[in-house]
Amino acid sequence: KEKEKKEKRERQDLATKAEKAAKAKALKEKKAQDKPLTQQEQDQDVANAEEVSKRVAEIIAQRGRKGTDRNEMIKQLQSLYKASQAIGPQSQLEVLSHLISALFDTTAGVFQCLNSDLWTRNLNNIQRVVELIRAHSHCSISTNYSAFGVGTEEEVGEGELDEAEREGLRKAREQNEKLSTFNTIVFFLERLDDELTKALQFTDSHSPEFSERLRQSGDFLALLWMSKDFLYEKGHPAEAARAASRIIEQVYYKRDYIARQTWLMAQSGAKRLGMDAADVAAIPADVDTAKTLEGLCDLVFQHGEKPQQLRALLSLSFHYSLQGDFFRARDLLLMTSAQRLADSGDEQTKILFNRNLVQLAICAFRKGRIADAHNCLVEVCAQGKAKELLAQGVASSRHIEKTIEQERAEKRRQLPYNMHIPLELVESVHYVSAMLLEIPNIAASPYDNRKRVISRHFRKMLDQYERQTFTGRPENPREAVLFAARALQKADWKGCFDALKSMKFWDLLPESEQAREVILDQVKREALRTFLFTYAPVYDSLSLEQLSKTFGLSKESAYALVSKLIVNGDLCAAWDETSACLIVHRVEPSRLQHLCLGLADKSMVTVENFDRVLQAGRGGDRRGGFGDRRGGFEKNVWRDNIRDEGDRQRGALGIGMLQGRAPRLMSRPKPMAPGGRPRAGGPPTR
């Protein structure tokens, strides 16, 4: 019995195990039926181009819908691209175009950009698109033909078309397919450039990621150059001009030696991307950057749109200024009316024009053209808004409230750090230029406040600096320039240049040693002019040899400078050729005479004010009021006579003061009413 029970339990256990195995097998089969096919199994089902188009349409139909996983969509498109490689180039182009768009869609918002990995993948995808179209000219990127005004045969109706119309429709579709293909390529390049610019804007300039992004710009420059040549060879100069304008934006702000390294980096990037040897050799690494930009600008001027032409013009002028060619940069701006055109442009064009002015001023400063440098910078730096006008920072003011939209727009306008012009350099050039112009101007007219002021901003700073009780060691560029100005007022050119030489902006100037020599010579000249304006009335004669030794100038330079002052009427003196001395004529009015002239002016202002009061009193009379038509003309004539008489009295008074006598002022009699009594409505007597 125990043996039978044991066998029975074993049979039950075996039945239970068999039943569980059957259930597990059935469940597994059911799960296998419900489970979707893997991507590899799906790719095996794709056998022709129609299947690729159908699968792409299914994937793109989910694009933009709520809850759609973008990363999963990108994975599906990538797997589909691998499957399309065995079918043909047209299928590859169709999948690649949608894959590039899907990668661009991964960024949400204007303040987010593609990360480095996705950006590189898109760069490689765009390169494959260009190479596929170059190798297979019959292929194109599909588009909506109705956008070009051309319908399909189904839209038009087959019965309505004859053989010639069908042939014309087919040719129009082929032409529009090609046009759409090249437009799409340029659009992808522009979008990739915008993503790189945003990455440089919102990345810390001191981080390794910023350096990596700068390296990626070399790869992108190589792709731009290859695409530009390809588009031009295919007979699409308008699209080639768009690509050329993007190349100009990448290079124009770089100095010559930096631009050469950029082109070498582009050649390395072309080799790294696997481009042909001809494409690598076409990159102009050994050609002068200015000539390369001139060729690109010619292409934009011939086939580009007006905004692109204006930006190319400003970029070329900026590069000329950067290379030290002041006259070509200035003439290019003046002959094309760039300022008028930039005023009607967008914000980025206005920022580029402001950068052009600043760079032109720095170039003029390096060449010793101080007046031109000051004229270019006076509008940019006078109000302390250079940072905002150059898009190199956001203004933070407690008195100005900005909306969220204004702050976001201002943040989007900011330039990447690698394109910045040092603000310390801009401010220092402005202060030094204003000092070299304003100090001799102050010395030329110490008592005449009505003379033209060259730089009100600098004169205001100088007045505030002179009112200070204690002035310590200069701590910033502004204080250093003011300290140098005090030395220049005393005609101490050595102390002035020592203060300027201690500033840090010289290291930011290209060819700084030559710029130092130019500014030193300019300081010596302005010190000599200041000395003559200030101390010439004290001397009877001045030796040319002594002047040249004192101010470190050659005799020819000192003679030419003093002669120019004499010819312009700024200095009352004459040369004695036999003794090589400057004979000073003391005809300038003294301080007492200046005060007398000022008193005469104030007295005449008082007389004119009193005459206006009398005139207003006469205007209140019924017969000669402002509303009386009969007395209007006579009243105006009487007012003009008063002004003419006042001018004559002022001249007589000034001459009398200079000659040591004070003439008696003529007073106009009070207006009298008929009968000998004062007219009603006249001014009250004191």
Secondary structure, 3 states (H helix, E strand, C coil): CHHHHHHHHHHHHHHHHHHHHHHHHHHHHHHHHHCCCCHHHHHHHCCCHHHHHHHHHHHHHCCCCCCCCHHHHHHHHHHHHHHHCCCCHHHHHHHHHHHHHHHHCCCCCCCCCCCHHHHHHHHHHHHHHHHHHHHCCCCCCCCCHHHHCCCCHHHHCHHHCCHHHHHHHHHHHHHHHHHHHHHHHHHHHHHHHHHHHHHHHCCCCCCHHHHHHHHHHHHHHHHHHHHHHHHHHCCCHHHHHHHHHHHHHHHCCCCHHHHHHHHHHHHHHHHHCCCCHHHHHHCCCCCCHHHHHHHHHHHHHHHCCHHHHHHHHHHHHHHHHHCCCHHHHHHHHHHCCHHHHHHCCCHHHHHHHHHHHHHHHHHHHHCCCHHHHHHHHHHHHCCCCHHHHCCCCCCCCCCCCCCHHHHHHHHHCCCCHHHCCCHHHHHHHHHHHHHHHHHHHHHHCCCCCCCCCCCHHHHHHHHHHHHCCCCCCCCCHHHHHHHHHHHHHCCCHHHHHHHHHCCCHHHHCCCHHHHHHHHHHHHHHHHHHHHHHHHHHHCCEEEHHHHHHHHCCCHHHHHHHHHHHHHCCCCCEEEECCCCEEEECCCCCCHHHHHHHHHHHHHHHHHHHHHHHHHHHHHCCCCCCCCCCCCHHHHHHHHHHHHHHHHHHHHHHHHHHHCCCCCCCCCCCCCECCCCCECCCCCCCC
